[in-house]
Amino acid sequence: MSRLNTEIKGKYRNRVLQVRLQKEIKTQKDLAGRTGIRQSILCDIESNKLFLSSIYALRIVEVLGCSIDDLYEKRI
């Protein structure tokens, strides 16, 4: 992994869980079915064990009807 990737991952966390619930999609299973992303991967993304890549972010944005900016939060 490059130094730049490590820096970016350290500065941001995702807000997928919060946005999913805000959009009234109650389960990871439902979001998985709509995005084509495996539920186990969504679980790791939502718990911030797996960094939200741009590929997954674009799929999620399409389904949730939000912006990419809505999915990321800068760590303090």
C-alpha angles and dihedrals in degrees: 000000000000123000091244092055090050091050093050093048090051093052101048139048126185130248098202094126093051094046092045091054092043089055088050097245097141103190139046087225091061093048090046091054092049097045102035090234114133114253092234090057091048089051091055092045094049092049090047092240088121122042113241104247122207091249092058092039091057092051091048093047090053092054099038096043093227135119125264088244088062090062098055132063126189113237116234 
